[in-house]
C-alpha cells in the first residue's frame, strides 16, 4: 500500500496553502460575482481572479507533492 508520507514539514504547508487557494476560488465563484458586481468588467475580473487562484492552488499542491517525495 502507498501511504501518504511527508518527507518535509514544509510539504504539508504547501499542500494546505494550495487547498486554501482552491477553496478561496470556489468560494468566490459561489458568491456569484457576476450578479453582485457594479459593472460587467468587475464581475469578469473577479471570475478571472478566482480561476487563477484555483489554478495556482492546484499547481502549488502538485508541485509540492511531486518535488517533496523525491527522497
Number of C-alpha atoms within 10 A of each C-alpha: 3 4 5 7 10 12 13 12 9 12 20 17 13 19 20 15 17 24 18 16 23 22 16 17 23 16 12 17 17 9 10 13 18 17 10 11 14 10 10 13 11 14 17 14 14 19 19 14 15 22 19 15 21 21 16 18 24 19 14 19 22 15 15 19 17 11 10 18 13 7 6
